[in-house]
Amino acid sequence: MNRLAPDDHVRDQIYEEPKPLPDGSYYSILRNQGQFVTKLRLENYPFDRQDLRIEMEDNASGADAQIYVPDKTPLALSSRIQLPGFQIGTPRMEIRDNQYATNFGDPTVGDEEAYSRASLIIPIERPLTALSVKTFLPILLIMACAALVLFIRPAYIDARVGLGITALLTLVALQLAGGASLPDVDYLTMVDKVYLASYVFIMLVLLRVVRASWRHEQGGERGIAMADRAWLFLILIAYFAALGTVGLQSMSA
């Protein structure tokens, strides 16, 4: 039911006719090779967990005439299968009646018709430690550079503004490069929210630099430096609080 290109699938029937078994049932083997479509939800990227699915239904017989029944071991994967960048979980099969809000023009089945659907599900997830280092360590390094802006002597306004702008542009480039491999979605992923919080952090640092360049703090340069430290402390609290909120939302999703 979720074939990407039905005409490109190769379907081989091993037995020309189903083989009768001693208990009166019949045995047959079908081999199918092709690409399948699965819609992935990326709200929790890069900590998302996905299900790769293959959906099967009979194209003629409804649930009142045919249902799927799982075998003792309905689904297994070869131990040689590897998916770079993901960890493969234990596969499973789910069988349910898929209700259609139509009778497909057949008045003998009422207003609606259900078909037995078998779903072959392979759960996958990204490795937590390696992906966390690759995704968030560069962001934290950029944030550390942005925080250092407020440790530069207030007299060096050009250096303070230049370092902040460089951190901002680097963060934008990093987001564009990291999101190039993801599909376009109409919602924010977890990493997008982290980037947004980081943008706000850098903008607040730059706002403090600009404000300090126009306002003479009590105590001269020393007073400005002390106010910078206090400002940075408040920004860091807000930043890590935002990251904690994003993390909690990801775990509860």
N, C-alpha and C positions, 0 to 999 in steps of 0.2 A: 504493500500500500504506500510505501514511501520510497519507491525507486526514483533515482535521479533522472535517468534516461532509460525508460523501459526497452527501447529498441537496441540499446547497447548491452543489455544483460544476456548472459549465456546460461541457458537452462538445459541441463542434461537429465534425462530420465534413464536411470541405470537399468531398470527392468522394463521391458516393453509392456508387460502386464503385471499387476500386483501378484506377489507370490503368496499362495495360501499357506497358512500355518496350522499346526495340529489342533490348536484351540478354536479353529474356525475363523480367526481373523486373517487379515491380509497385510503383507509387508511390501513396502516399496521405498526406493531411494531416489530423491531428486537432488541434484547439485546445481546451485545457483551462484553465479559470479557476476558482480557488478557493483555500482556505487549506489549508496543510499543517502537520503537526506534526513538530518536531525536538526531541529531548531534548538539552539543553545541559549540559555539564559546567562548573561554575563554581569549581572548586578554585583556579584561578589568577586569579580576578577581582581587580583590573580588568585584568590583563594576559593574559586568556584569549583563545584563538583558537577559533573555532567553525566548524562545517560546516553550512550549510543544505542539506538533502537532500530529493530527491523520489525515492521508491522505486517501481519499476514491475515488475510480474510479470503473466504471463498467468494468468487465473483458471481455465483448463481444461487447457492443455497443459503437461506436464512438460518437463524439460530433454531427455528422450530424443526429444521430438517437436518442440520449438521452442526456439531459443536466440536471444538478442539479439546483434547484431553492430554495432559502432560504425561510423558514417560517417567520411569523411575529416576532417570538422569536426563532431564529434558534439554539441558544446555551445558556444553563444555567448550573450553578454549584450548587450543594447542599451546603447550608450554613454550613453544618457539616464537609465539606472537609477542612483539614488542611495539610500543608506541612511544617514540622519543618525546620527552617533555611531559609525559603523563605516567601515572601509576594505574594499572588496571586492577579493578576489584573483582569480586566474585560475581559471575554472570547469573542471571535468573530469568525465568519465564513467567509472564503474567497472562492469564486468560480471562476475558470478560466479554460480555455482550455489548457490542457497539451499536447504539441506537441511532437510526437515521430518521429525521423528521419528514419522511416521505415514504410512500409505498412503491416508488419507482413505476407508477402506473399500473401496478398489479392490484386489482380490487379484492383479491382473495385473501390478502394479508392485513386488511384494515387500513387505518390512516398512516401508520408508521410501521417500519420493519427493522428488526435487529439482526445483526450478523455476529457470529462468534469471531472474536479477534484474538490472535495469539501474538504477544509482544515479546521479542527476544531483546533483553536489556543487558548492556555491558557498562557498568559504572566505571568512570575514570575520574581522576583528580590530579592536580598538579603537585609536585613535590614541594612541601611547605618551606623547608629551610633554604634550599637552593634558590627558589623563586623569590623569597623574601630578601635575600642578599642582593640578587640581581636587580630587583625592582626598587627597593626602598633605600638601600645603602647610597646610591647616587643622589637621591633626593635629600637624604640627611646630610650628606657632604655639602650640597649646595646651600642648605639651610644654615650649616655651620659657617660657611663663608659669608652668608648674608648677616649672620649675627655678629661676625667680627667687625662689621661696619661701625658698630657703636663702640668698639674698643679703639678705633683710630682717633688720634687727637682731633678735637673739633676744629682746629685751625686748618686742617687739611680737607677742606670741603670737597675739592675736586676728587680726591682719592676715595672719600666716603661715598659720594654719589656714583663714581665710576664702578666701584666694587659692587654696589647694590644693583645697578643697571646690568652689569655683567652676569650676576647671579640670576636675575630675572630672565634674561635672554637665554641663558643656559638651561634654565628650567623649562622654558617654552620649547626649545629644541629637543630636550629629552622627552617631553610628553609627545611631541609629534613623531619622534622616532619610535617610541615604545608603542604608540597606538596604530602605527602603520600596518601591523600584522593582524589587527582586530577588525571585524566587520563593523559597518556603521550601524549604530543602534540609536533609538530615540530616548534613551535614559542615561543617567550617569552611572558609571561603574564605581566600584570601591576605590580604585586607583585614581579615577578622575576627581573624586572628592578629596583625596589626599593632595592632589595637585592644586585644587582650588584653595584648600587651607594654606598651602605653601605660598601661593600667589598673594594671599591676604597678608601672610607673615612678612614677605619681602616689601609689600607696599606700605605696611605700617612702619617698617624700619626706615624706608625712604621718607615717609611722612615726618618721622621724628628728626631725620637729618635736615630736611628742608626747614622745619619749624625751628630747630636749634640755630640754623644759619641766620634767621631773622630776629631771633629773640635773645637778648643778653640775660643769661641766668645770673642769679645772685652768686657772687663768688668768682665770676669770670669763667675761664676755661675749666677750672676745677668743678665749678658748680654745674656746668653743662655736662661734663663727664659723669658726675654722680647722677644727674637726671637721666642720662643715657642708660646707665646700668639699671635704674629703676624701671624705665620704659621697657628695656629688653626683658626684664624679669616678668613683667605683666604680659608681654607679647608671648613669651615662652609658655606661660601658664595657659593662656587662651589657645595657643597652637596645639599643645599636647592634649588639652581638653577636647578640642575638635577631633583630633586623631582618635582619642578614646571613644568618642561618640560614634565615629565611623566604624570602628572595630566592633562595638557592641551591636550596631545595626547589622553588620555583616554576619555576626554569630547568630543573631535572632532570626535572620531571613531563612 
